[in-house]
Each structure stands twice: as C-alpha cells, then as structure tokens.
C-alpha cells in the first residue's frame, strides 16, 4: 500500500483509506462487531486513514473507531473527523464556542487528547470564505485540541476558496468517473499549494461497484432511497448526483473497459488514486471482504496494470452521458 505524506503534517496516509459513514448510520444497520471487523481488515491490508464525522450515527462511528484503536497501541492510523452538522448549516452556527464544543465531544468519542485532523463538514460557502472561520480553527490548533484542519466541500468553487487559505491541510471533495470537474482546477491548485485531497464518494454510492441494475432497491433508512433528489442533504452526495438508471448504464459501459482480471471498483479506485494531486481515496465498506478488496486496488498503482483504455472510457462516458447533468452543479 502506498503511503503518501499528508501535506505539511508529520503524518503519512494510505493511497486507499476507509470512509466510515456506513459504520454510523444512513446505509442500513452495521453492528459493532461487524464494524470492528471492517476496521481490522482495512488496517491489516495497509490502510492508515479512517475518515469519520461527529454526526455519523450521532458519534457512533467515532466511538467505534476510538475503541478499536485503543486496542491497537502503536497503530499508525490517522483519524480524520468532521464537524459542523450538529446544528443547522447556517453561518451563524459556525462559532468559536461551537467549534470547541464539537471538537471536545469528538475527542471524548475517539478517546484522544488531540484530534489528528478535523474537517469542516460541507459548511455554507460564507463559512468557507470567512476569515473568522480560520481564526477559530487556528486557535484550536494553538490550544492543542486539534493537530490540523481541513474542509470537506460540495463544489469546486468552495474547494478553491479553502485551498487558498494558508493553514488548510486538506480538502475533501467528490472525485470519481461520474464527477470529473475537480480534475480541471482543484487538483492542480491543491498540488501547487501543498494541500492534500481526499477523494470521497469514489464509487458513486455503489453505482461503480458494478453490482446494481435498474431493479436494485435499498432499505428505507438508506440515503440511496431517501435522498435521491436531495430531500435530506445535498443531492450530489447520493450517486454523485447522477440519475440512478443513467448511472447504472454508465457503469456498464465503464465495466466493459477494465483490464482483464480487474474489477470495476478496483479499476475505479486505482484510477482516482493515480490522478495527480489526489492524496487518498476513501471508499466505505460494510464487510471485511469489501474492505480488503478496496485496499487491494492500490496494488494496481504499482504492478504495471494499464488503465489507459479505462481512462479513455471515463472521458467518453462522462462527456456523452453525464456532463450535462452534473458538471454545472458542483
């Protein structure tokens, strides 16, 4: 597993990390034993980045991670959590006092004195552009509550605004074959500024697993059922904003272009991780088998696998089937 420097910090993180939204809520039920087995499979496969948030299961994801890592003294995992969704996403709620309360709660959940990395959780644009935001975050670093901070964003413009700030360690943004716009400006800007990029929703909420058909259904408490049109949060978080049936068809075309013996999700994860400027890709996993398969995709970065045909197909499919639907929105 490639380990890549996390911007200007002393940490290195794996090219393929683990997103842990599914260990908290909104993807159907995952019990704690199963969650711990996913974490263990990931670490054993070389994963050194867990991405979580204080609202994933109202802190359940953080707490499970904290208990798991406490049982592995000497681990090298960097935990990136997020804050900012415990109240309405209104600029007036992003205050020093709330930042302190949120990070104190995450420290308790994770069982640590200092949080490795805290990201603002897709805040309003006004918060990303405000000097006061970064003054408050700098105070948390100075106080020793957090070691570094970043911003998770929805749009390219938000990413560019965050990258321009001198103490931002990372920007987390959706990057996958269904969401190519960040490749145009965000990745080059981040590389030039020394800011890490975490590519989230890399498999487009499972569409790029290659397992779905137009008849696939999801549980009522799964965001892939209740947020397809943005009823609960930004529509782009579910299937990357792509219409489900269109996405199924697009995934089928991409699957036809993967190298022999390589799965569509493995090709997708390796393709994203190989984009210049991407530090880590953070797919989720509900089972140890999924976790191991995700991590194994990193082997394609070093074993000489030729993804040229897949890269060409990504461009063709995006331009021909998806760009008109998603490019202008995010």
N, C-alpha and C positions, 0 to 999 in steps of 0.2 A: 504494500500500500504506500503510495507516495505521501510524504508528509511535507506540507508547504507552510512557510512562515506566515503567521497571522500579522500582516502589516508590520508595524514598528514594535509590537509586543515581543516578549520573550517566548511566546507560545508558538508551536507548530501544530497544524491541524491536518487531518487526513483529506485527501482529494475527494473521497466519498465520506460524508458524515452521516448522521442519523437525525431526521426530524422526528419529534416525539409528540406532535399534536394528537396522534391516534392513541397515545397512552393515557390521555386525559379524557377526551370526550369527542363527540361530533363525527366519529367514524364507526359507531356501534361500540359494543362493550368489549373491553380487553381487561381481563382480571389481572391482579398484581403479579401473580406467579408467571403468567404469560408475558407480561410487560418486562419483568426481570429477565426472562429467557431471551427476549429480543435484545435487551441491552447487553447481555452476556455474549450472545452470538456476534453482535457488532464489534465489541471490544476484542474478542478473540480473533476476529478477522482483520484487525488493524485499525478500526475506526477510533479516532481520537477527538471527535467533535460531536457533542449532543446539542441540539437546538431545541429549546423548550420555551414556555411562556407562563406567566403567573396566572393566566386565565384558562390554561388547558386543564379542564376538569377542576376549575377553581383551585388550582395549586396541586392537584393530584399528580400530574406529570412531574413537576419539580420534586415533590416529596418522594416519589418512587425512585427517581434518579438519585436523590440525596442518600436514601437508604442503600441503594445498590452500590454507589461509590464508597460509602463508609465501610462497606465490607471488602473493599479492594484498596487497602492502603498502598501508597506508592503509584497509583494509577497516573496515567499521563493524559487523561481526558480533559478537554476544555469544555466547560458548560456555558453555552450562550443562552441566556434567558431574555425575555422581553417584558416590557411594562407599558401601561398606558391605556388598557382596555377595561380596567376595573370600574371606571366611570364612563359616562357618555363621552364620545370622542369630540369634545368641544375645546377650543383653545384655552378657555379659562380654567380647565381642569389640569392643565399641564404646569403645575407649580412646584417650587422647591419642596414644600411640605409634602405634597403628594408623591413626588419622586422619592423622598426619604422614606415615607411610609411603605410605598410599594417595594423598594429595594430591601428594606428591613424585613418585610414579610417573605420575600424570596430567599433571603439569607437564612431565615428560620426554616423554610421549607427544604432548602438544599443542605442545611446543616453546616454552613460555612460562615466564616467571618468576613471574607471578601469574595464578591462575585467576580468570576473571570471576565465576563463580558455581558453588558446589559444593552439591549437594543430597544429603542422606542418602537412600539408595536403599531406600525402603519398609522401614524398620527396625521391630523389635518395638515395641509400644506403650510398654513400660517405658523404652526408649531415648528416645522422643519426650517422655516425661513427666519425664525426669531432669534436674535442674539441671546435673549434671556434663557432660552432652552439650553444652550450650550454653556452659559454661565452656571446654571444649576447643575448640569452634568459634570462640569469641571470641579465644582465644589464636592460632589460625591467622590470623585477620584481623589481629590486632595484629602478628604476625610478618611480615606481607606475603606470605604464601604464597597466600592467597585474598583476593579483594576483598569477597565477600559469600557468604552461605549461605542455604539453604532446606531444605525437607523434601518428599520425594515420599512419598505415603501411599496406603494402600488404603481407609481408612474415613473417614467423616465425623467420628467422634469423634477420630481421630488428627489430622485436619486442624484441628479446633477447638483441640486442645491445642497444636499448633505455632503457630497464628495468635496465640495468647495470649502467646507469647514476644516480647520487645521488639525483638530484633535479627534476627528471621527476615525475609528479603527476599521469599521466595515459597513457595507451597505448590503442589505438582503433584499433581493428582488426576484420576481418570477422570470426564469430563463429556461426555455425548453424549445423543442422544434415547433411548437404552436405559439411561441412568444419570442420572436426574433428581434424586436425593436431595440432591446438593450444592447445588442451587439454593435449597433451603429455608433452610439456616443458614450453610453455608460461604461462599458468595459474598457475602452481606450482611456477615458477620463480617470477611472479608478486606478488603472495601471500607472498612469502618469503621476497621480497624486500619492501613490503608495497606499491606497485604500483596498482592503480585501473585499471581494464579492462572494457572498453566499448565494448560490442559485437555488431558490426554493420552488416548490411545486414542479419538480423536474419531470415527473411522469404525468403531468396534467390530471391530477386527482385519479390516476389509474388508467386513463384512456390510453396512455402509451405503454401500458403493460401488455397490450395486445390480446387481452383476455375478454374484452367486452364486445357484445353485439348490440344491435339496436333494441333487443328484447331484455337486456340486463336491467335489473331493478336493484334498489338499495333500500335499507331499512329507513323507517320514518325519521329516526333520530340521527341519520347520516346526512351531512351537509350536501351530499350529492343528490339527495332528494329534495331538501327544503330550501336550498339556496341557489338553484339553477338560474334564477332571474334576479339574484341579489336581494332576496327578501330579508336576509338576516345580516349580511355584511357584503363587502364588495363582490360583485358578480365575478370578477376576474380571478378570485380565489378558488372557484369551483370550475373544474375542467378548463382552467386558464381563460375562462370567458367564452369558450367555443361552444356552439350548439352541440348537444350530445351526439346526435346522429351524424352530423358533419364530422365530428371528431373521430367517431368510430371508422368512418370511411377513410379519413386522412391517415389514421393509424394503420389501416390495412395497406395503404399504398407505401407507407414507410417500411412496414414489415417485409415487403417484397424486395427491399433494397439492402437489407442487412447482410453482412458476410455469412457465408455458410458456417453453421455451427454456433452462431451468435444469436442470442435472443433480442427482441426489440427493446426491452427495458435496459439490457446491458449495453447495447449499442447507443441508446439514448443517453444514459448516464455518462458513458465514456466520451461521447461526442460533446456533451456540455462541459465536462471536466477539462477537455482539451481546448476549449475556447480561451484565447489569450485574455488574461485579466480575471478569470474565474479562479478563486482560491479553493472553494469546496462546494460540492453539490450535496444537498441534504434531503434525500428521499426518506419517506416514512416506511415503516414496516410493522405489520401486525403479527408476524410469526417469525421464529428464528430462521426458517428456511428463506423467507423473503429478505431478512437482514443479511444473511450470508450471500445470497445471490446479488444483492445490491453492492455489497463490498467487493465481491469478485469482479464486478465490472471494471474496477480500477486496473485489473490485470491487462485489460485491452490497451491501456496507455503505454505499456512497456513491452508488450510481446510482439509488436510489429503488425498487429491487425490493421488492415487497410480499410478506413472508413470513408474513402473518397466517394464511392457510389452512394453511400448513405448521406453524406454531406450534400451531394447534388440533389438527392431526393428531398431532403429537408427544404432546400430553397424552392424547388419546383412545387412541392405541396403547399408550402406557406404562401407563395405568390399566387398560386392558382386557386386555392380553396379557402384560405384563412385570412389573408392580409386585409381584405376589405372589411372583414367582420371585427378584427381585434386591433389592428395597428394604430388607429387614431385614438383609441380609448385609453391605452396605458403606456 
